[in-house]
Amino acid sequence: MSNATTAPKGITALIYRNALGADFSNQGISARVMEVTVIGEGIDPVFEATEERPAVRIVKNESFHRETVTHAEPVAPEDEPAPWYMFGGTFIFSSDSRFRRAAGQYGAIPLHDRRE
């Protein structure tokens, strides 16, 4: 019997940084990788999340003006509580139509991977 856990699966997205390449994530995942694996409800499990392409999930909240605000954040391991993340200056995007469907919009969305 194997104790190996299966990695989450989803679709890949690229990380976009500012033109200077500065890292404002306080050593978040965007400081060390170029791609992420977007997982979650309604996303086809195509590619396995890896250390080079860690898992993120899309989060949708309602703003004070009752608008939907969308961002992505890293997925915490199941045995750890989910930390609070904030925007660190990077965005994620994929031209895959499943990304647009999951995000509920076309275009890049903020990656909240900064912790303090």
GROMACS elastic network, one bead per residue, 0.5 to 0.9 nm:
[ bonds ]
;  ai    aj funct       b0    kb
    2     5     6  0.84953   500
    6     9     6  0.88625   500
    6    48     6  0.86992   500
    7    48     6  0.60317   500
    7    49     6  0.58919   500
    7    50     6  0.74720   500
    7    55     6  0.88300   500
    8    37     6  0.85731   500
    8    39     6  0.69691   500
    8    40     6  0.89506   500
    8    45     6  0.77372   500
    8    47     6  0.84104   500
    8    48     6  0.58792   500
    8    49     6  0.57102   500
    8    50     6  0.88205   500
    8    55     6  0.70714   500
    9    37     6  0.71661   500
    9    38     6  0.78407   500
    9    39     6  0.60741   500
    9    40     6  0.85894   500
    9    43     6  0.87752   500
    9    44     6  0.77629   500
    9    46     6  0.59355   500
    9    47     6  0.51599   500
    9    49     6  0.57407   500
    9    55     6  0.79373   500
   10    37     6  0.56876   500
   10    38     6  0.52605   500
   10    40     6  0.73050   500
   10    43     6  0.60354   500
   10    44     6  0.56455   500
   10    46     6  0.51868   500
   10    47     6  0.52843   500
   10    48     6  0.65482   500
   10    49     6  0.73899   500
   10    55     6  0.80840   500
   11    36     6  0.83040   500
   11    37     6  0.53883   500
   11    38     6  0.52642   500
   11    39     6  0.67967   500
   11    43     6  0.71597   500
   11    44     6  0.68866   500
   11    45     6  0.68459   500
   11    46     6  0.59125   500
   11    47     6  0.57794   500
   11    48     6  0.83377   500
   11    49     6  0.89290   500
   11    94     6  0.85693   500
   11    96     6  0.81553   500
   11    98     6  0.79107   500
   11    99     6  0.75148   500
   12    35     6  0.67852   500
   12    36     6  0.57045   500
   12    38     6  0.60075   500
   12    39     6  0.89419   500
   12    46     6  0.86842   500
   12    47     6  0.70320   500
   12    49     6  0.87235   500
   12    53     6  0.78178   500
   12    93     6  0.87628   500
   12    94     6  0.69808   500
   12    96     6  0.85355   500
   12    99     6  0.86784   500
   13    34     6  0.88591   500
   13    35     6  0.56503   500
   13    36     6  0.54209   500
   13    37     6  0.62856   500
   13    38     6  0.68673   500
   13    53     6  0.89015   500
   13    92     6  0.59928   500
   13    93     6  0.52505   500
   13    95     6  0.81875   500
   13    96     6  0.84801   500
   13    99     6  0.80950   500
   14    34     6  0.61505   500
   14    36     6  0.64328   500
   14    37     6  0.89263   500
   14    91     6  0.82713   500
   14    92     6  0.54521   500
   14    93     6  0.55362   500
   14    94     6  0.63249   500
   15    30     6  0.69560   500
   15    33     6  0.79351   500
   15    34     6  0.53901   500
   15    35     6  0.54454   500
   15    36     6  0.71870   500
   15    90     6  0.66409   500
   15    91     6  0.57299   500
   15    93     6  0.68326   500
   15   111     6  0.82617   500
   16    30     6  0.88388   500
   16    34     6  0.80144   500
   16    89     6  0.89075   500
   16    90     6  0.55733   500
   16    91     6  0.51200   500
   16    92     6  0.59524   500
   16    93     6  0.76394   500
   16   108     6  0.84584   500
   17    20     6  0.80125   500
   17    21     6  0.60393   500
   17    22     6  0.75929   500
   17    23     6  0.80581   500
   17    30     6  0.85189   500
   17    89     6  0.69282   500
   17    91     6  0.68512   500
   18    21     6  0.54987   500
   18    22     6  0.67634   500
   18    23     6  0.86713   500
   18    89     6  0.74646   500
   18    90     6  0.72504   500
   19    22     6  0.79647   500
   22    89     6  0.87710   500
   23    26     6  0.71804   500
   23    27     6  0.76995   500
   23    28     6  0.88283   500
   23    30     6  0.78866   500
   23    31     6  0.61254   500
   23    88     6  0.75949   500
   23    89     6  0.75170   500
   23    90     6  0.84958   500
   24    27     6  0.78807   500
   24    28     6  0.85193   500
   24    31     6  0.83096   500
   24    87     6  0.86031   500
   24    89     6  0.59523   500
   24    90     6  0.83274   500
   24   114     6  0.75569   500
   25    29     6  0.78044   500
   25    30     6  0.68864   500
   25    31     6  0.66734   500
   25    86     6  0.85244   500
   25    87     6  0.74511   500
   25    89     6  0.68517   500
   25    90     6  0.80805   500
   25   112     6  0.82563   500
   25   113     6  0.61458   500
   25   115     6  0.73905   500
   26    31     6  0.78882   500
   26    88     6  0.75148   500
   26   113     6  0.84168   500
   26   114     6  0.56484   500
   26   115     6  0.66087   500
   26   116     6  0.72755   500
   27    30     6  0.75157   500
   27    31     6  0.54167   500
   27    32     6  0.76828   500
   27   113     6  0.85263   500
   27   114     6  0.72689   500
   27   115     6  0.82633   500
   28    31     6  0.56160   500
   28    32     6  0.76397   500
   28    74     6  0.89371   500
   28    88     6  0.79321   500
   28   112     6  0.87403   500
   28   113     6  0.50888   500
   28   114     6  0.53097   500
   28   115     6  0.70899   500
   29    32     6  0.56833   500
   29    33     6  0.62644   500
   29    34     6  0.89606   500
   29    36     6  0.88382   500
   29    54     6  0.77371   500
   29    74     6  0.76676   500
   29   113     6  0.63554   500
   29   114     6  0.83672   500
   30    33     6  0.54659   500
   30    34     6  0.68538   500
   30    35     6  0.82564   500
   30    36     6  0.88125   500
   30    88     6  0.84700   500
   30    90     6  0.71903   500
   30   111     6  0.82850   500
   30   113     6  0.71320   500
   30   114     6  0.89322   500
   31    34     6  0.84547   500
   32    52     6  0.82408   500
   33    36     6  0.76645   500
   33    51     6  0.84383   500
   33    52     6  0.58805   500
   33    53     6  0.67574   500
   33    54     6  0.82116   500
   34    52     6  0.77585   500
   34    53     6  0.75144   500
   35    52     6  0.72367   500
   35    53     6  0.51899   500
   35    54     6  0.76610   500
   35    92     6  0.81742   500
   36    49     6  0.75601   500
   36    50     6  0.86093   500
   36    52     6  0.78025   500
   36    54     6  0.51266   500
   36    55     6  0.59190   500
   36    56     6  0.65930   500
   36    74     6  0.89444   500
   36    92     6  0.79996   500
   37    47     6  0.72056   500
   37    48     6  0.73470   500
   37    49     6  0.54852   500
   37    50     6  0.81011   500
   37    53     6  0.57294   500
   37    54     6  0.57606   500
   37    56     6  0.60800   500
   37    57     6  0.83993   500
   38    43     6  0.77389   500
   38    49     6  0.84082   500
   38    54     6  0.84668   500
   38    55     6  0.58303   500
   38    56     6  0.50377   500
   38    57     6  0.55933   500
   38    58     6  0.73156   500
   38    72     6  0.83525   500
   38    99     6  0.80233   500
   39    42     6  0.85785   500
   39    43     6  0.61014   500
   39    44     6  0.79929   500
   39    45     6  0.73667   500
   39    49     6  0.86132   500
   39    55     6  0.64147   500
   39    56     6  0.61869   500
   39    57     6  0.53908   500
   39    58     6  0.77357   500
   39    75     6  0.87691   500
   40    43     6  0.56408   500
   40    44     6  0.84338   500
   40    45     6  0.87181   500
   40    56     6  0.84545   500
   40    57     6  0.59392   500
   40    58     6  0.73049   500
   40   102     6  0.84897   500
   41    44     6  0.84372   500
   41   102     6  0.81955   500
   42    98     6  0.85490   500
   42   101     6  0.85513   500
   42   102     6  0.67104   500
   43    46     6  0.86223   500
   43    98     6  0.67122   500
   43    99     6  0.78288   500
   43   101     6  0.86523   500
   43   102     6  0.66586   500
   44    47     6  0.87290   500
   44    98     6  0.78032   500
   45    48     6  0.75590   500
   48    53     6  0.84342   500
   48    54     6  0.88989   500
   48    55     6  0.85785   500
   49    52     6  0.80563   500
   49    53     6  0.56127   500
   49    54     6  0.51612   500
   49    55     6  0.53678   500
   49    56     6  0.89754   500
   50    54     6  0.52553   500
   50    55     6  0.75695   500
   51    54     6  0.54054   500
   51    55     6  0.88015   500
   54    74     6  0.75019   500
   54    75     6  0.81289   500
   55    73     6  0.86174   500
   55    74     6  0.60350   500
   55    75     6  0.56883   500
   55    76     6  0.87036   500
   56    72     6  0.61845   500
   56    73     6  0.52288   500
   56    75     6  0.50885   500
   56    76     6  0.87916   500
   56   111     6  0.87323   500
   57    71     6  0.84639   500
   57    72     6  0.54013   500
   57    73     6  0.56268   500
   57    74     6  0.63877   500
   57    75     6  0.63038   500
   58    70     6  0.69935   500
   58    71     6  0.58268   500
   58    73     6  0.66785   500
   58   102     6  0.74716   500
   58   103     6  0.66303   500
   58   109     6  0.89855   500
   59    69     6  0.82306   500
   59    70     6  0.57280   500
   59    71     6  0.54080   500
   59    72     6  0.57002   500
   59    73     6  0.72718   500
   59   103     6  0.84015   500
   60    68     6  0.63710   500
   60    69     6  0.56044   500
   60    71     6  0.66503   500
   60    72     6  0.86293   500
   60   103     6  0.82129   500
   61    67     6  0.82250   500
   61    68     6  0.56705   500
   61    69     6  0.52207   500
   61    70     6  0.65293   500
   61    71     6  0.86751   500
   62    65     6  0.77518   500
   62    66     6  0.54216   500
   62    67     6  0.54948   500
   62    69     6  0.59070   500
   62    70     6  0.87834   500
   63    66     6  0.50955   500
   63    67     6  0.52430   500
   63    68     6  0.62408   500
   63    69     6  0.63165   500
   64    67     6  0.73735   500
   65    68     6  0.88399   500
   70   103     6  0.68322   500
   70   104     6  0.82061   500
   70   105     6  0.87852   500
   70   109     6  0.67230   500
   70   110     6  0.76030   500
   71    87     6  0.87659   500
   71    91     6  0.86326   500
   71    92     6  0.89918   500
   71   103     6  0.81598   500
   71   109     6  0.54818   500
   71   111     6  0.59102   500
   71   112     6  0.67440   500
   72    91     6  0.85017   500
   72    92     6  0.78723   500
   72   103     6  0.89791   500
   72   109     6  0.69844   500
   72   110     6  0.62832   500
   72   112     6  0.59416   500
   72   113     6  0.81988   500
   73    85     6  0.70102   500
   73    86     6  0.85312   500
   73   110     6  0.86678   500
   73   111     6  0.58062   500
   73   113     6  0.57832   500
   74    82     6  0.89861   500
   74    85     6  0.84431   500
   74   111     6  0.83525   500
   74   112     6  0.76750   500
   74   113     6  0.63701   500
   75    78     6  0.86746   500
   75    82     6  0.76042   500
   76    79     6  0.82031   500
   76    80     6  0.64056   500
   76    81     6  0.70332   500
   76    82     6  0.54260   500
   76    83     6  0.75383   500
   77    80     6  0.54907   500
   77    81     6  0.78920   500
   77    82     6  0.80340   500
   78    81     6  0.75589   500
   78    82     6  0.86365   500
   80    83     6  0.85823   500
   82    85     6  0.89110   500
   83   115     6  0.76571   500
   84   113     6  0.89012   500
   84   114     6  0.85087   500
   84   115     6  0.67286   500
   84   116     6  0.87711   500
   85    88     6  0.88094   500
   85   112     6  0.54540   500
   85   113     6  0.54926   500
   85   114     6  0.53855   500
   85   115     6  0.53214   500
   85   116     6  0.83626   500
   86   111     6  0.81916   500
   86   113     6  0.61181   500
   86   114     6  0.51479   500
   86   115     6  0.66158   500
   86   116     6  0.89676   500
   87    90     6  0.74584   500
   87   110     6  0.67553   500
   87   111     6  0.61530   500
   87   113     6  0.63530   500
   87   114     6  0.60439   500
   88    91     6  0.89047   500
   88   110     6  0.84579   500
   88   111     6  0.70870   500
   88   112     6  0.60265   500
   88   113     6  0.61158   500
   88   114     6  0.51042   500
   88   115     6  0.86855   500
   89   110     6  0.75549   500
   89   111     6  0.75255   500
   89   112     6  0.81655   500
   89   114     6  0.88385   500
   90   109     6  0.86649   500
   90   110     6  0.61468   500
   90   111     6  0.56392   500
   90   112     6  0.79100   500
   90   113     6  0.86326   500
   91   108     6  0.58699   500
   91   109     6  0.53163   500
   91   112     6  0.84672   500
   92   107     6  0.87530   500
   92   108     6  0.53848   500
   92   109     6  0.55673   500
   92   110     6  0.64403   500
   92   111     6  0.62552   500
   93    96     6  0.87682   500
   93    99     6  0.76671   500
   93   100     6  0.87774   500
   93   106     6  0.89996   500
   93   107     6  0.65194   500
   93   109     6  0.66544   500
   94    97     6  0.79293   500
   94    98     6  0.86709   500
   94    99     6  0.61199   500
   94   100     6  0.78972   500
   94   107     6  0.81878   500
   94   108     6  0.77218   500
   95    98     6  0.85146   500
   95    99     6  0.72562   500
   95   100     6  0.78776   500
   95   106     6  0.89861   500
   95   107     6  0.85832   500
   96    99     6  0.55435   500
   96   100     6  0.71426   500
   97   100     6  0.52022   500
   97   101     6  0.62848   500
   97   102     6  0.86961   500
   97   106     6  0.88327   500
   98   102     6  0.60791   500
   98   103     6  0.85184   500
   99   102     6  0.51330   500
   99   103     6  0.60227   500
   99   104     6  0.83217   500
   99   105     6  0.86876   500
   99   106     6  0.83671   500
  100   103     6  0.51519   500
  100   104     6  0.57884   500
  100   105     6  0.54048   500
  100   106     6  0.52065   500
  100   107     6  0.73745   500
  101   104     6  0.51617   500
  101   105     6  0.69529   500
  101   106     6  0.82402   500
  102   105     6  0.80827   500
  103   106     6  0.76267   500
  103   107     6  0.88577   500
  103   109     6  0.78675   500
  105   108     6  0.86959   500
  105   109     6  0.88154   500
  106   109     6  0.88611   500
  111   114     6  0.86806   500
  112   115     6  0.87002   500
